[in-house]
Amino acid sequence: MSLFDNLNKNGAPNSARSNQNVQSVAFGNSNDEVFEQPLSTLETNKLIRNTYILLSMTLFFTAFTAGIAMVMKFPPMHWLLVLGGYIGLLFLTSWLQNSIWGIAAVFALTGFMGITLGPILTMYLTIFSNGSELIMMAFGSTAAIFLGLSGYALASRKDFSFIGGFLFAGILVAFLAGIGAIVFNMPGLSLAVSAMFVLLMAGLILYQTSNMVHGHETNYIMATVTLYVSIYNLFLSLLHLFAAFGGER
């Protein structure tokens, strides 16, 4: 299952089912094709507003759980445990996306990712004398890229759904290459994977924002998860690159 699949084509969360985001109108007899009408401006604005509100809350929650992990000096998790927890909570969120429990699953996912982020930040602060500057550079760059690309997609209203297949293939290749870099301890490949993820996550931000504008995505829970994953991976990839080229030991 992929973040690029429109897993919620048949409905929005239960709390919003009284105000359907996609309407179907049948032409002719019951055997004729059914066409979908696009979202109204009001529905689109509501979807975007709910997505960004939930996204802001999850980012603050991630920062909170990361801070707890740093204060409690949690050790870094094994990458298999991180991967298993991430995939499991992602599937849980997808399964519950049409219920109120989907919001709880989103916070479980983002809280878990914050716990995994805390030890990583502690490592950068410990290894590099300018670790705090590297973290702030990655944070500022991530915010600028997200706001710039998301704002462009909203303002231009261009349809970037055509890049979905490319993004899926690219993320799959980068994901497998990243595992290979960890297993075989290949720092050069790891840097290349980080550079790939910066470009892919930037594309994913454009793709997901465009999907909300054009009605390809009607579920704000899954839209939030996709944007959150983009921001999280973008931040870590930039931090890795900044540390490799500007880190001072």
MODELLER restraints for C-alpha pairs under 7 A, 6 or more apart:
rsr = mdl.restraints
at = mdl.atoms
rsr.add(forms.Gaussian(group=physical.xy_distance, feature=features.Distance(at['CA:3:A'], at['CA:226:A']), mean=6.39, stdev=0.5))
rsr.add(forms.Gaussian(group=physical.xy_distance, feature=features.Distance(at['CA:4:A'], at['CA:164:A']), mean=6.47, stdev=0.5))
rsr.add(forms.Gaussian(group=physical.xy_distance, feature=features.Distance(at['CA:4:A'], at['CA:168:A']), mean=6.92, stdev=0.5))
rsr.add(forms.Gaussian(group=physical.xy_distance, feature=features.Distance(at['CA:6:A'], at['CA:217:A']), mean=6.53, stdev=0.5))
rsr.add(forms.Gaussian(group=physical.xy_distance, feature=features.Distance(at['CA:8:A'], at['CA:218:A']), mean=6.97, stdev=0.5))
rsr.add(forms.Gaussian(group=physical.xy_distance, feature=features.Distance(at['CA:8:A'], at['CA:219:A']), mean=6.30, stdev=0.5))
rsr.add(forms.Gaussian(group=physical.xy_distance, feature=features.Distance(at['CA:12:A'], at['CA:98:A']), mean=5.91, stdev=0.5))
rsr.add(forms.Gaussian(group=physical.xy_distance, feature=features.Distance(at['CA:12:A'], at['CA:218:A']), mean=6.16, stdev=0.5))
rsr.add(forms.Gaussian(group=physical.xy_distance, feature=features.Distance(at['CA:12:A'], at['CA:219:A']), mean=5.11, stdev=0.5))
rsr.add(forms.Gaussian(group=physical.xy_distance, feature=features.Distance(at['CA:13:A'], at['CA:97:A']), mean=6.40, stdev=0.5))
rsr.add(forms.Gaussian(group=physical.xy_distance, feature=features.Distance(at['CA:13:A'], at['CA:98:A']), mean=3.87, stdev=0.5))
rsr.add(forms.Gaussian(group=physical.xy_distance, feature=features.Distance(at['CA:13:A'], at['CA:99:A']), mean=5.38, stdev=0.5))
rsr.add(forms.Gaussian(group=physical.xy_distance, feature=features.Distance(at['CA:13:A'], at['CA:219:A']), mean=6.66, stdev=0.5))
rsr.add(forms.Gaussian(group=physical.xy_distance, feature=features.Distance(at['CA:14:A'], at['CA:98:A']), mean=5.64, stdev=0.5))
rsr.add(forms.Gaussian(group=physical.xy_distance, feature=features.Distance(at['CA:14:A'], at['CA:99:A']), mean=5.37, stdev=0.5))
rsr.add(forms.Gaussian(group=physical.xy_distance, feature=features.Distance(at['CA:21:A'], at['CA:39:A']), mean=5.77, stdev=0.5))
rsr.add(forms.Gaussian(group=physical.xy_distance, feature=features.Distance(at['CA:21:A'], at['CA:43:A']), mean=6.19, stdev=0.5))
rsr.add(forms.Gaussian(group=physical.xy_distance, feature=features.Distance(at['CA:21:A'], at['CA:218:A']), mean=6.15, stdev=0.5))
rsr.add(forms.Gaussian(group=physical.xy_distance, feature=features.Distance(at['CA:22:A'], at['CA:36:A']), mean=6.61, stdev=0.5))
rsr.add(forms.Gaussian(group=physical.xy_distance, feature=features.Distance(at['CA:22:A'], at['CA:37:A']), mean=6.25, stdev=0.5))
rsr.add(forms.Gaussian(group=physical.xy_distance, feature=features.Distance(at['CA:22:A'], at['CA:38:A']), mean=6.35, stdev=0.5))
rsr.add(forms.Gaussian(group=physical.xy_distance, feature=features.Distance(at['CA:22:A'], at['CA:39:A']), mean=5.91, stdev=0.5))
rsr.add(forms.Gaussian(group=physical.xy_distance, feature=features.Distance(at['CA:23:A'], at['CA:36:A']), mean=5.82, stdev=0.5))
rsr.add(forms.Gaussian(group=physical.xy_distance, feature=features.Distance(at['CA:23:A'], at['CA:37:A']), mean=5.46, stdev=0.5))
rsr.add(forms.Gaussian(group=physical.xy_distance, feature=features.Distance(at['CA:24:A'], at['CA:34:A']), mean=6.42, stdev=0.5))
rsr.add(forms.Gaussian(group=physical.xy_distance, feature=features.Distance(at['CA:24:A'], at['CA:35:A']), mean=5.81, stdev=0.5))
rsr.add(forms.Gaussian(group=physical.xy_distance, feature=features.Distance(at['CA:24:A'], at['CA:36:A']), mean=4.67, stdev=0.5))
rsr.add(forms.Gaussian(group=physical.xy_distance, feature=features.Distance(at['CA:24:A'], at['CA:37:A']), mean=6.26, stdev=0.5))
rsr.add(forms.Gaussian(group=physical.xy_distance, feature=features.Distance(at['CA:25:A'], at['CA:34:A']), mean=6.01, stdev=0.5))
rsr.add(forms.Gaussian(group=physical.xy_distance, feature=features.Distance(at['CA:25:A'], at['CA:35:A']), mean=5.86, stdev=0.5))
rsr.add(forms.Gaussian(group=physical.xy_distance, feature=features.Distance(at['CA:25:A'], at['CA:36:A']), mean=6.60, stdev=0.5))
rsr.add(forms.Gaussian(group=physical.xy_distance, feature=features.Distance(at['CA:26:A'], at['CA:33:A']), mean=6.87, stdev=0.5))
rsr.add(forms.Gaussian(group=physical.xy_distance, feature=features.Distance(at['CA:26:A'], at['CA:34:A']), mean=4.81, stdev=0.5))
rsr.add(forms.Gaussian(group=physical.xy_distance, feature=features.Distance(at['CA:26:A'], at['CA:35:A']), mean=6.68, stdev=0.5))
rsr.add(forms.Gaussian(group=physical.xy_distance, feature=features.Distance(at['CA:27:A'], at['CA:34:A']), mean=6.78, stdev=0.5))
rsr.add(forms.Gaussian(group=physical.xy_distance, feature=features.Distance(at['CA:38:A'], at['CA:215:A']), mean=5.89, stdev=0.5))
rsr.add(forms.Gaussian(group=physical.xy_distance, feature=features.Distance(at['CA:39:A'], at['CA:215:A']), mean=5.45, stdev=0.5))
rsr.add(forms.Gaussian(group=physical.xy_distance, feature=features.Distance(at['CA:44:A'], at['CA:212:A']), mean=6.87, stdev=0.5))
rsr.add(forms.Gaussian(group=physical.xy_distance, feature=features.Distance(at['CA:44:A'], at['CA:213:A']), mean=6.20, stdev=0.5))
rsr.add(forms.Gaussian(group=physical.xy_distance, feature=features.Distance(at['CA:47:A'], at['CA:218:A']), mean=6.99, stdev=0.5))
rsr.add(forms.Gaussian(group=physical.xy_distance, feature=features.Distance(at['CA:47:A'], at['CA:220:A']), mean=5.89, stdev=0.5))
rsr.add(forms.Gaussian(group=physical.xy_distance, feature=features.Distance(at['CA:48:A'], at['CA:212:A']), mean=6.68, stdev=0.5))
rsr.add(forms.Gaussian(group=physical.xy_distance, feature=features.Distance(at['CA:50:A'], at['CA:220:A']), mean=6.30, stdev=0.5))
rsr.add(forms.Gaussian(group=physical.xy_distance, feature=features.Distance(at['CA:51:A'], at['CA:220:A']), mean=4.91, stdev=0.5))
rsr.add(forms.Gaussian(group=physical.xy_distance, feature=features.Distance(at['CA:51:A'], at['CA:221:A']), mean=6.92, stdev=0.5))
rsr.add(forms.Gaussian(group=physical.xy_distance, feature=features.Distance(at['CA:51:A'], at['CA:223:A']), mean=6.43, stdev=0.5))
rsr.add(forms.Gaussian(group=physical.xy_distance, feature=features.Distance(at['CA:51:A'], at['CA:224:A']), mean=5.36, stdev=0.5))
rsr.add(forms.Gaussian(group=physical.xy_distance, feature=features.Distance(at['CA:54:A'], at['CA:224:A']), mean=6.65, stdev=0.5))
rsr.add(forms.Gaussian(group=physical.xy_distance, feature=features.Distance(at['CA:55:A'], at['CA:224:A']), mean=5.41, stdev=0.5))
rsr.add(forms.Gaussian(group=physical.xy_distance, feature=features.Distance(at['CA:55:A'], at['CA:228:A']), mean=6.61, stdev=0.5))
rsr.add(forms.Gaussian(group=physical.xy_distance, feature=features.Distance(at['CA:58:A'], at['CA:107:A']), mean=6.24, stdev=0.5))
rsr.add(forms.Gaussian(group=physical.xy_distance, feature=features.Distance(at['CA:58:A'], at['CA:110:A']), mean=6.10, stdev=0.5))
rsr.add(forms.Gaussian(group=physical.xy_distance, feature=features.Distance(at['CA:61:A'], at['CA:111:A']), mean=6.22, stdev=0.5))
rsr.add(forms.Gaussian(group=physical.xy_distance, feature=features.Distance(at['CA:62:A'], at['CA:110:A']), mean=5.60, stdev=0.5))
rsr.add(forms.Gaussian(group=physical.xy_distance, feature=features.Distance(at['CA:62:A'], at['CA:111:A']), mean=5.20, stdev=0.5))
rsr.add(forms.Gaussian(group=physical.xy_distance, feature=features.Distance(at['CA:62:A'], at['CA:113:A']), mean=6.72, stdev=0.5))
rsr.add(forms.Gaussian(group=physical.xy_distance, feature=features.Distance(at['CA:62:A'], at['CA:114:A']), mean=4.27, stdev=0.5))
rsr.add(forms.Gaussian(group=physical.xy_distance, feature=features.Distance(at['CA:63:A'], at['CA:114:A']), mean=6.24, stdev=0.5))
rsr.add(forms.Gaussian(group=physical.xy_distance, feature=features.Distance(at['CA:65:A'], at['CA:111:A']), mean=5.83, stdev=0.5))
rsr.add(forms.Gaussian(group=physical.xy_distance, feature=features.Distance(at['CA:65:A'], at['CA:114:A']), mean=5.06, stdev=0.5))
rsr.add(forms.Gaussian(group=physical.xy_distance, feature=features.Distance(at['CA:65:A'], at['CA:115:A']), mean=5.47, stdev=0.5))
rsr.add(forms.Gaussian(group=physical.xy_distance, feature=features.Distance(at['CA:66:A'], at['CA:114:A']), mean=4.39, stdev=0.5))
rsr.add(forms.Gaussian(group=physical.xy_distance, feature=features.Distance(at['CA:66:A'], at['CA:115:A']), mean=4.97, stdev=0.5))
rsr.add(forms.Gaussian(group=physical.xy_distance, feature=features.Distance(at['CA:66:A'], at['CA:117:A']), mean=5.70, stdev=0.5))
rsr.add(forms.Gaussian(group=physical.xy_distance, feature=features.Distance(at['CA:66:A'], at['CA:118:A']), mean=4.15, stdev=0.5))
rsr.add(forms.Gaussian(group=physical.xy_distance, feature=features.Distance(at['CA:67:A'], at['CA:118:A']), mean=6.25, stdev=0.5))
rsr.add(forms.Gaussian(group=physical.xy_distance, feature=features.Distance(at['CA:69:A'], at['CA:115:A']), mean=5.53, stdev=0.5))
rsr.add(forms.Gaussian(group=physical.xy_distance, feature=features.Distance(at['CA:69:A'], at['CA:118:A']), mean=5.00, stdev=0.5))
rsr.add(forms.Gaussian(group=physical.xy_distance, feature=features.Distance(at['CA:69:A'], at['CA:119:A']), mean=6.62, stdev=0.5))
rsr.add(forms.Gaussian(group=physical.xy_distance, feature=features.Distance(at['CA:70:A'], at['CA:118:A']), mean=5.03, stdev=0.5))
rsr.add(forms.Gaussian(group=physical.xy_distance, feature=features.Distance(at['CA:70:A'], at['CA:119:A']), mean=6.12, stdev=0.5))
rsr.add(forms.Gaussian(group=physical.xy_distance, feature=features.Distance(at['CA:70:A'], at['CA:122:A']), mean=6.27, stdev=0.5))
rsr.add(forms.Gaussian(group=physical.xy_distance, feature=features.Distance(at['CA:74:A'], at['CA:119:A']), mean=6.07, stdev=0.5))
rsr.add(forms.Gaussian(group=physical.xy_distance, feature=features.Distance(at['CA:75:A'], at['CA:119:A']), mean=5.92, stdev=0.5))
rsr.add(forms.Gaussian(group=physical.xy_distance, feature=features.Distance(at['CA:76:A'], at['CA:116:A']), mean=6.91, stdev=0.5))
rsr.add(forms.Gaussian(group=physical.xy_distance, feature=features.Distance(at['CA:76:A'], at['CA:119:A']), mean=5.13, stdev=0.5))
rsr.add(forms.Gaussian(group=physical.xy_distance, feature=features.Distance(at['CA:76:A'], at['CA:120:A']), mean=6.78, stdev=0.5))
rsr.add(forms.Gaussian(group=physical.xy_distance, feature=features.Distance(at['CA:77:A'], at['CA:116:A']), mean=6.62, stdev=0.5))
rsr.add(forms.Gaussian(group=physical.xy_distance, feature=features.Distance(at['CA:86:A'], at['CA:109:A']), mean=6.80, stdev=0.5))
rsr.add(forms.Gaussian(group=physical.xy_distance, feature=features.Distance(at['CA:89:A'], at['CA:105:A']), mean=6.94, stdev=0.5))
rsr.add(forms.Gaussian(group=physical.xy_distance, feature=features.Distance(at['CA:89:A'], at['CA:109:A']), mean=5.43, stdev=0.5))
rsr.add(forms.Gaussian(group=physical.xy_distance, feature=features.Distance(at['CA:90:A'], at['CA:109:A']), mean=6.81, stdev=0.5))
rsr.add(forms.Gaussian(group=physical.xy_distance, feature=features.Distance(at['CA:92:A'], at['CA:105:A']), mean=6.60, stdev=0.5))
rsr.add(forms.Gaussian(group=physical.xy_distance, feature=features.Distance(at['CA:93:A'], at['CA:102:A']), mean=5.44, stdev=0.5))
rsr.add(forms.Gaussian(group=physical.xy_distance, feature=features.Distance(at['CA:93:A'], at['CA:105:A']), mean=5.06, stdev=0.5))
rsr.add(forms.Gaussian(group=physical.xy_distance, feature=features.Distance(at['CA:93:A'], at['CA:106:A']), mean=6.03, stdev=0.5))
rsr.add(forms.Gaussian(group=physical.xy_distance, feature=features.Distance(at['CA:96:A'], at['CA:102:A']), mean=4.48, stdev=0.5))
rsr.add(forms.Gaussian(group=physical.xy_distance, feature=features.Distance(at['CA:97:A'], at['CA:221:A']), mean=6.15, stdev=0.5))
rsr.add(forms.Gaussian(group=physical.xy_distance, feature=features.Distance(at['CA:97:A'], at['CA:222:A']), mean=6.85, stdev=0.5))
rsr.add(forms.Gaussian(group=physical.xy_distance, feature=features.Distance(at['CA:103:A'], at['CA:221:A']), mean=6.87, stdev=0.5))
rsr.add(forms.Gaussian(group=physical.xy_distance, feature=features.Distance(at['CA:124:A'], at['CA:131:A']), mean=5.30, stdev=0.5))
rsr.add(forms.Gaussian(group=physical.xy_distance, feature=features.Distance(at['CA:125:A'], at['CA:131:A']), mean=4.38, stdev=0.5))
rsr.add(forms.Gaussian(group=physical.xy_distance, feature=features.Distance(at['CA:125:A'], at['CA:132:A']), mean=6.11, stdev=0.5))
rsr.add(forms.Gaussian(group=physical.xy_distance, feature=features.Distance(at['CA:127:A'], at['CA:249:A']), mean=6.25, stdev=0.5))
rsr.add(forms.Gaussian(group=physical.xy_distance, feature=features.Distance(at['CA:128:A'], at['CA:247:A']), mean=5.98, stdev=0.5))
rsr.add(forms.Gaussian(group=physical.xy_distance, feature=features.Distance(at['CA:128:A'], at['CA:248:A']), mean=5.29, stdev=0.5))
rsr.add(forms.Gaussian(group=physical.xy_distance, feature=features.Distance(at['CA:128:A'], at['CA:249:A']), mean=4.60, stdev=0.5))
rsr.add(forms.Gaussian(group=physical.xy_distance, feature=features.Distance(at['CA:129:A'], at['CA:248:A']), mean=5.62, stdev=0.5))
rsr.add(forms.Gaussian(group=physical.xy_distance, feature=features.Distance(at['CA:129:A'], at['CA:249:A']), mean=5.51, stdev=0.5))
rsr.add(forms.Gaussian(group=physical.xy_distance, feature=features.Distance(at['CA:130:A'], at['CA:247:A']), mean=6.60, stdev=0.5))
rsr.add(forms.Gaussian(group=physical.xy_distance, feature=features.Distance(at['CA:130:A'], at['CA:248:A']), mean=5.97, stdev=0.5))
rsr.add(forms.Gaussian(group=physical.xy_distance, feature=features.Distance(at['CA:134:A'], at['CA:239:A']), mean=6.50, stdev=0.5))
rsr.add(forms.Gaussian(group=physical.xy_distance, feature=features.Distance(at['CA:134:A'], at['CA:242:A']), mean=6.34, stdev=0.5))
rsr.add(forms.Gaussian(group=physical.xy_distance, feature=features.Distance(at['CA:134:A'], at['CA:243:A']), mean=6.50, stdev=0.5))
rsr.add(forms.Gaussian(group=physical.xy_distance, feature=features.Distance(at['CA:135:A'], at['CA:239:A']), mean=6.34, stdev=0.5))
rsr.add(forms.Gaussian(group=physical.xy_distance, feature=features.Distance(at['CA:138:A'], at['CA:235:A']), mean=5.76, stdev=0.5))
rsr.add(forms.Gaussian(group=physical.xy_distance, feature=features.Distance(at['CA:138:A'], at['CA:238:A']), mean=5.46, stdev=0.5))
rsr.add(forms.Gaussian(group=physical.xy_distance, feature=features.Distance(at['CA:138:A'], at['CA:239:A']), mean=5.11, stdev=0.5))
rsr.add(forms.Gaussian(group=physical.xy_distance, feature=features.Distance(at['CA:139:A'], at['CA:235:A']), mean=6.31, stdev=0.5))
rsr.add(forms.Gaussian(group=physical.xy_distance, feature=features.Distance(at['CA:142:A'], at['CA:231:A']), mean=6.80, stdev=0.5))
rsr.add(forms.Gaussian(group=physical.xy_distance, feature=features.Distance(at['CA:142:A'], at['CA:234:A']), mean=6.39, stdev=0.5))
rsr.add(forms.Gaussian(group=physical.xy_distance, feature=features.Distance(at['CA:142:A'], at['CA:235:A']), mean=5.60, stdev=0.5))
rsr.add(forms.Gaussian(group=physical.xy_distance, feature=features.Distance(at['CA:146:A'], at['CA:205:A']), mean=6.94, stdev=0.5))
rsr.add(forms.Gaussian(group=physical.xy_distance, feature=features.Distance(at['CA:149:A'], at['CA:205:A']), mean=6.76, stdev=0.5))
rsr.add(forms.Gaussian(group=physical.xy_distance, feature=features.Distance(at['CA:149:A'], at['CA:206:A']), mean=6.01, stdev=0.5))
rsr.add(forms.Gaussian(group=physical.xy_distance, feature=features.Distance(at['CA:150:A'], at['CA:205:A']), mean=6.36, stdev=0.5))
rsr.add(forms.Gaussian(group=physical.xy_distance, feature=features.Distance(at['CA:150:A'], at['CA:206:A']), mean=6.08, stdev=0.5))
rsr.add(forms.Gaussian(group=physical.xy_distance, feature=features.Distance(at['CA:150:A'], at['CA:209:A']), mean=6.07, stdev=0.5))
rsr.add(forms.Gaussian(group=physical.xy_distance, feature=features.Distance(at['CA:153:A'], at['CA:206:A']), mean=5.98, stdev=0.5))
rsr.add(forms.Gaussian(group=physical.xy_distance, feature=features.Distance(at['CA:153:A'], at['CA:209:A']), mean=6.19, stdev=0.5))
rsr.add(forms.Gaussian(group=physical.xy_distance, feature=features.Distance(at['CA:153:A'], at['CA:210:A']), mean=5.79, stdev=0.5))
rsr.add(forms.Gaussian(group=physical.xy_distance, feature=features.Distance(at['CA:154:A'], at['CA:209:A']), mean=6.95, stdev=0.5))
rsr.add(forms.Gaussian(group=physical.xy_distance, feature=features.Distance(at['CA:154:A'], at['CA:213:A']), mean=6.85, stdev=0.5))
rsr.add(forms.Gaussian(group=physical.xy_distance, feature=features.Distance(at['CA:157:A'], at['CA:210:A']), mean=6.86, stdev=0.5))
rsr.add(forms.Gaussian(group=physical.xy_distance, feature=features.Distance(at['CA:157:A'], at['CA:213:A']), mean=6.75, stdev=0.5))
rsr.add(forms.Gaussian(group=physical.xy_distance, feature=features.Distance(at['CA:158:A'], at['CA:210:A']), mean=6.77, stdev=0.5))
rsr.add(forms.Gaussian(group=physical.xy_distance, feature=features.Distance(at['CA:159:A'], at['CA:210:A']), mean=5.58, stdev=0.5))
rsr.add(forms.Gaussian(group=physical.xy_distance, feature=features.Distance(at['CA:159:A'], at['CA:214:A']), mean=6.97, stdev=0.5))
rsr.add(forms.Gaussian(group=physical.xy_distance, feature=features.Distance(at['CA:160:A'], at['CA:206:A']), mean=6.64, stdev=0.5))
rsr.add(forms.Gaussian(group=physical.xy_distance, feature=features.Distance(at['CA:160:A'], at['CA:207:A']), mean=5.21, stdev=0.5))
rsr.add(forms.Gaussian(group=physical.xy_distance, feature=features.Distance(at['CA:160:A'], at['CA:210:A']), mean=5.79, stdev=0.5))
rsr.add(forms.Gaussian(group=physical.xy_distance, feature=features.Distance(at['CA:161:A'], at['CA:207:A']), mean=5.80, stdev=0.5))
rsr.add(forms.Gaussian(group=physical.xy_distance, feature=features.Distance(at['CA:161:A'], at['CA:210:A']), mean=6.95, stdev=0.5))
rsr.add(forms.Gaussian(group=physical.xy_distance, feature=features.Distance(at['CA:161:A'], at['CA:211:A']), mean=6.55, stdev=0.5))
rsr.add(forms.Gaussian(group=physical.xy_distance, feature=features.Distance(at['CA:164:A'], at['CA:207:A']), mean=6.89, stdev=0.5))
rsr.add(forms.Gaussian(group=physical.xy_distance, feature=features.Distance(at['CA:167:A'], at['CA:200:A']), mean=6.31, stdev=0.5))
rsr.add(forms.Gaussian(group=physical.xy_distance, feature=features.Distance(at['CA:167:A'], at['CA:204:A']), mean=6.92, stdev=0.5))
rsr.add(forms.Gaussian(group=physical.xy_distance, feature=features.Distance(at['CA:171:A'], at['CA:200:A']), mean=6.79, stdev=0.5))
rsr.add(forms.Gaussian(group=physical.xy_distance, feature=features.Distance(at['CA:174:A'], at['CA:193:A']), mean=5.69, stdev=0.5))
rsr.add(forms.Gaussian(group=physical.xy_distance, feature=features.Distance(at['CA:174:A'], at['CA:196:A']), mean=6.71, stdev=0.5))
rsr.add(forms.Gaussian(group=physical.xy_distance, feature=features.Distance(at['CA:177:A'], at['CA:193:A']), mean=6.74, stdev=0.5))
rsr.add(forms.Gaussian(group=physical.xy_distance, feature=features.Distance(at['CA:178:A'], at['CA:190:A']), mean=6.12, stdev=0.5))
rsr.add(forms.Gaussian(group=physical.xy_distance, feature=features.Distance(at['CA:178:A'], at['CA:193:A']), mean=5.99, stdev=0.5))
rsr.add(forms.Gaussian(group=physical.xy_distance, feature=features.Distance(at['CA:181:A'], at['CA:187:A']), mean=6.77, stdev=0.5))
rsr.add(forms.Gaussian(group=physical.xy_distance, feature=features.Distance(at['CA:181:A'], at['CA:189:A']), mean=5.72, stdev=0.5))
rsr.add(forms.Gaussian(group=physical.xy_distance, feature=features.Distance(at['CA:181:A'], at['CA:190:A']), mean=5.40, stdev=0.5))
rsr.add(forms.Gaussian(group=physical.xy_distance, feature=features.Distance(at['CA:191:A'], at['CA:241:A']), mean=6.63, stdev=0.5))
rsr.add(forms.Gaussian(group=physical.xy_distance, feature=features.Distance(at['CA:194:A'], at['CA:237:A']), mean=4.63, stdev=0.5))
rsr.add(forms.Gaussian(group=physical.xy_distance, feature=features.Distance(at['CA:194:A'], at['CA:240:A']), mean=6.99, stdev=0.5))
rsr.add(forms.Gaussian(group=physical.xy_distance, feature=features.Distance(at['CA:194:A'], at['CA:241:A']), mean=6.88, stdev=0.5))
rsr.add(forms.Gaussian(group=physical.xy_distance, feature=features.Distance(at['CA:195:A'], at['CA:237:A']), mean=6.88, stdev=0.5))
rsr.add(forms.Gaussian(group=physical.xy_distance, feature=features.Distance(at['CA:197:A'], at['CA:234:A']), mean=6.70, stdev=0.5))
rsr.add(forms.Gaussian(group=physical.xy_distance, feature=features.Distance(at['CA:197:A'], at['CA:237:A']), mean=6.53, stdev=0.5))
rsr.add(forms.Gaussian(group=physical.xy_distance, feature=features.Distance(at['CA:198:A'], at['CA:234:A']), mean=5.38, stdev=0.5))
rsr.add(forms.Gaussian(group=physical.xy_distance, feature=features.Distance(at['CA:198:A'], at['CA:237:A']), mean=6.19, stdev=0.5))
rsr.add(forms.Gaussian(group=physical.xy_distance, feature=features.Distance(at['CA:198:A'], at['CA:238:A']), mean=6.92, stdev=0.5))
rsr.add(forms.Gaussian(group=physical.xy_distance, feature=features.Distance(at['CA:201:A'], at['CA:230:A']), mean=4.95, stdev=0.5))
rsr.add(forms.Gaussian(group=physical.xy_distance, feature=features.Distance(at['CA:201:A'], at['CA:234:A']), mean=5.97, stdev=0.5))
rsr.add(forms.Gaussian(group=physical.xy_distance, feature=features.Distance(at['CA:204:A'], at['CA:230:A']), mean=6.55, stdev=0.5))
rsr.add(forms.Gaussian(group=physical.xy_distance, feature=features.Distance(at['CA:205:A'], at['CA:227:A']), mean=6.18, stdev=0.5))
rsr.add(forms.Gaussian(group=physical.xy_distance, feature=features.Distance(at['CA:205:A'], at['CA:230:A']), mean=6.49, stdev=0.5))
rsr.add(forms.Gaussian(group=physical.xy_distance, feature=features.Distance(at['CA:208:A'], at['CA:223:A']), mean=6.75, stdev=0.5))
rsr.add(forms.Gaussian(group=physical.xy_distance, feature=features.Distance(at['CA:208:A'], at['CA:227:A']), mean=6.98, stdev=0.5))
rsr.add(forms.Gaussian(group=physical.xy_distance, feature=features.Distance(at['CA:211:A'], at['CA:217:A']), mean=5.20, stdev=0.5))
rsr.add(forms.Gaussian(group=physical.xy_distance, feature=features.Distance(at['CA:212:A'], at['CA:218:A']), mean=6.73, stdev=0.5))
rsr.add(forms.Gaussian(group=physical.xy_distance, feature=features.Distance(at['CA:217:A'], at['CA:223:A']), mean=6.94, stdev=0.5))
